[in-house]
């Protein structure tokens, strides 16, 4: 009884050590060798061997031997019914032999077993399906405890089976996540790729070529253009078509935050750095490490913050707010602005060294009024997106297209998209004709006036032309025109009358 009790204690301690090994790693290649070593050291079960089922051939293949690295032995295979292991493959039951010499089925292909010692082999089941076998040889002659040892080997085999099942589940989950990630990446790349940017004008063809060229490298890009021209769309295309497209893509509108919050948002902060900083937080630059950061409205940042940003661009280093540790980041910077940075540099409002750091590869997006030939294609592309959002077919008539091309679109593509979405909402049938293209009249007049703006201080203008130009710029509101000419409303009304100007009514 004392011998049996000692054996149980040894087996219990061994089970604990095996469970620790299997819980510590999901590596099904590394764990078997460690398990076999523990079985020999703790339980006296030597010459351990783990074989796995080859799903293609249906054979058991030895893949782990105690004390022998996998690359140091040739894989040995067992077919169903072949040898003792083949019997496990055939019947799926544990085999316990008092000595291997007593069983003529034993093949000893590995040549490592002693014929006078016992032999135990137990099936490894994963989710109720046979996936392999665990075989060991006790290091002593049969002492009447063979059944106890066989039961213990079955327990270890079950632990191995649970570990294998968990590792297979994790591997399958990783594979599924990887497939979903790749699918999402392809979808995002398609959504933000070249196919999502339309236009065949010479200006747009030039921009497409610039995007293709700059996407290959980590060059800093400065995208310039009026509000609503699609600067963010270009930034997206550059990132998702670059070698960094599999990395993070982080965006921030610099004009949306005050300076004190902007620094924390971009560089992060340590716990207690300021009131409300209850925990350390990564900044956008850290989040974008290995990928791209898009800084929209870069022209709005203060001179004090410009110096801090310059350090990141020059050295790739930053410090969190309230911290003293310098961190290296590998981030590609794409910036955008609608401001004239050259004028800002001349006025001392924007650092010249930061300007040169940002302006490595400038891409200037033309306003829509300078490429009106692209309006039909852009409009059909946008109406297709609206149709998808509304879940119904939509179409634009030629008259609607003509109406769209008669406007200068001071709000650019964003204004065009809003106009088309409004027209789609108002169309019950899904057919959009010219009467549904509603353009704000005052905005339209302002756009026309801006496109044809006359310098009111031009000395070559006679008085009548100057007054008419002021009225047109003011939308034919005499009070506004008077302010443009530094006159009183009474004075401009007098000139309208005496100069015989026909006032337009809207």
Buried (B, 14 or more C-beta within 10 A) or exposed (E): EEEEEEBEEBBEEBBEBBBEBBEEEBEBEEBBBBBBBBBBEBBBBBBBBBBBBBEEEEBBBBBBBBEBEEEEBEEBBBBBEBBBBBBBBEEEEBBBBBBBBEBEBBBEBBEBBBEEBBBBBBBBBBEEEBBBBBBBBBBEEBEEBBEBBBBBBBBBBBBBBBBBBBBBEEEEEEEEEEEEEEEEEEEBBEEBBBEBBBBEBEBBEEBBEBBEEBBEEBBBBBBBBBEBBBBBBBBBBBBBBBEBBEBBBBBBBBBEBEEEEBBBBBBBBBEEBEEEBEEBBBBBBBBBBEBBBBBBBBBBBBEEBBEBBBEBBEEBEBBBBBBEEEBEBEBBBBBBBBBEBEEBBEEEBBBEEBBEBBBBBEBBBBBBBEBBBBBBBBBBBBBEBBBEEBEEEBBBBEEBBEBBBEBBBBBBBBBBBEBBBBBBEEBEEEEBBBEBBEBEEEBBBBBBBEEEEBEBEEEEBEEBBBBBBBBBBBBBBBEBBBBBBEBEBEEBBEBBEEEEBEEEEE
